[in-house]
Amino acid sequence: MTDRSDSRIPGGGKRRKTSGKRRRATTVVAWCAAGLVLLGGSGIGYVYFKLNGNILGIDINAQLGRDRPPDPDNGSEDILVLGSDSRAGANAVYGKDGGGARSDTAMIIHVHEGHKSASVVSIPRDTLIDRPDCTDSKGAAVPGARFAMFNTAYEVGGPACAVKTVEKMSGIRMDHYIEVDFTGFKKLVDQLGGVKITTTRAIDDPKSHLKLAPGTHTLDGEQSLGLVRTRHSIGDGSDLGRIELQQAFIKALMVQVKSIGLFSNPKKLYDLADTATRAIRPDSQLDSVDKLIGFADGLKDLEAKDIKMITLPVQYDPADRNRVLPLQAAAQQVWKALREDKPIPASATKDSAGDRGDTNGVVKNR
C-alpha cells in the first residue's frame, strides 16, 4: 500500500486532461446498463435466442478467488454496473485513450428479496478509497493503494479488480457484473424513438453541447448523452450534481421502454435487443441467451417508482476539491442496509455533499 501523497493520479493530484466529451459521455454507459437490468420484463427476452453471437462474457470468478463476502442467499441480488471509457471501434469519435481504460461511472444495484423493489448506489468516480490487492485478467498481481481514486481499480486491474474493490468497501458480494458501451446506448435511445423528459429550467451547457428550454422534450441519443454529461449549467458544476441528473434520466428511460408496446412491433423489439446485447458485456453467469432471459424474467415486476437511487455519502476532500471522501459512518449505514436487505435510511445521506438537492428537480419524470 502507498501513502496518500503517493497514491494520487499522475500530475500532482490534478485530474488528467482527457477529452471532456470522452470522460463525461462515459457516464451514460452505466445508466444504459442499469436500464437494461431494471427494465426486466419489457419483452426483450423472447428474441435473445437470435442474438447469442452478440454476447461477450467476462469470467471474473477465478481472478476473485475465495476471499469474498458471504452470499446471504435470501433472494436478493447485487449487480455492479460499470461504464468503460475504451476508445476502441466506434467509441473513437469520443476521444483518444490517454492510457488504460477507466470506469468513470459505477453503480451498485441491489434488487430486494421478492424482486419488487431495488436500491441503487452511485459511487462517484473521484472517491478516494483503499484499493485492495488484485489479480488482473492475465493473472498478474496488482498491488493495492491507499487513498486511490475509485475509478483506478478498473484501470489497473480490469473488471475483477473493480468488483473486488466494491466488495471490500461494502462487504457485499456482487452476484453479477455488467459493463456497457455508450455508443450502443446512443443507438438504443434512438431506436426507442427518444426519451421524453421535462426540464423545470433552462439548460445551456456548451461543454456538453446541450441547450434546452424549460418544458417537455423528446431527446434523441446524442441529446441524451449531452444531458447526462451536463454539469456546468446546473448546481455547483460538480460530478455529484451530474449524478442527480443521470438518476432522473434512467428512470425516464425505464418509463419509455415500458410504454412503447414492444410486443406489438417485432422489428423494433429485435432491433432494440440487437443493440442492447451489443452494448453490454456481462459476467460469465449472464453470457448466454438463456441466462439473460432468466435474469430479465426475475426483474419483470420492477417499475421506475419502485427504485430508490442515492449517491454514496461523501464530502469534498479538504486537500483537493476535485476529490471526495466517503463519510464513513453514513456509508456504513448504506452498506449495512443492503447487506440486511433493508431500505436505505434517509439519515444516511442527509449530510452528504451528494445530497444537497441543488440539481434535484431540474429533470422531472412523467
Steps between C-alpha positions, in 0.01 A plus 500: 500500500618854430445802718252767401752737346621232258166352404352788301489475126795639300532875470515602865147390581334691219236337289659381176423717198310254286218606276202623702270335248683172549488512876145620536330300229632190676266565789197420288631152432430382850154653494431306183598182680281588794209548265569168332519328837201672654260503206473124549179377342472754221474221243861495384563152636316289249721601205833454675535154349587671169765714663742265672780606270487854636570398859862505614527395864772566755606217733614678815438231762845341473669839547292576809582174678338409830569815701155646446203601716250223573196450281194572720280268289185695593362555152659842451750574223787747468631613163802723437449711187805674354554721199834448328660795321673291232543690172499184288286473187212745467585656837807666345278794404488597868875545537829316519622279780738674735621177658300210638122500490317619809153449638375853550154386606415230753172391653407224739148378428348310792181317405313428821354164596189432294636719219225759551738786583863600457756738647772657286820650644713715267869517588665826386800426281727732702427337836824430686502143630741230612538280193576134585766279342355351182572252222452625144360310202846362413555365850747770600498640853388862531604669827241691697522866592372728773298810411477399135224629278224244472509491121866394497396148611369421153795676337770296674326165545194485276152377594611259772692772682201732480275228646750421774531868592122536529473181707776615736351843557141379536527148643241397238556215256424596141284237332555647155713747307392692190722728293343721237586708194369852451493490119257209532301703751457785256369258236269346759340836578455576130334162440264568787390813314665721759442549872246754624603728785377826648746771604388747764758761400726570204813293439772663289829317533757566223720224640239229443353680195151489646255789494146444625227747592273422795231257394448149364746356248556169324876457500678297232813300576746785458289737710469233768878472513512876535250498787688249710827679431358836607634663814621854420157661466344343809575482872862558599636348180624183669482132411275454802233721347531319170425169674162644607419575136604151398276344761202696370584404143526127566152500649372681192672237285326222690162668463561536127591133452196388698265723300576430136327163459789293369291185455291680236810593300724196443755689289547770763531228762765317303696817417493606863614159619777492239632837613464416869694174476777675308513780757558281806777268611373287791671257733521136397184416695300720262685435175237303316149557374344257745677659796398852400139392448487346847665804654262745329197290591592534867485881466181530298293650782734794568375847408680833517293597805630193684864609482678713760815668366766667711863608474750351741521745795814711446666827589740707293865426576639803688836443327353492147148607407524282189481194726243374750533288813239254626314603814591178672220476756234593246646269236490213746130573557448454126700178475342355814151565362581323175672208674187455710274552197335804655416845357779756521414739787460867413741587780785340305508774237382810685853642551646384169644741245316291243159559661476878497219483246626801301429319173212289630187585304676647197375194311157364587375157407162448340 
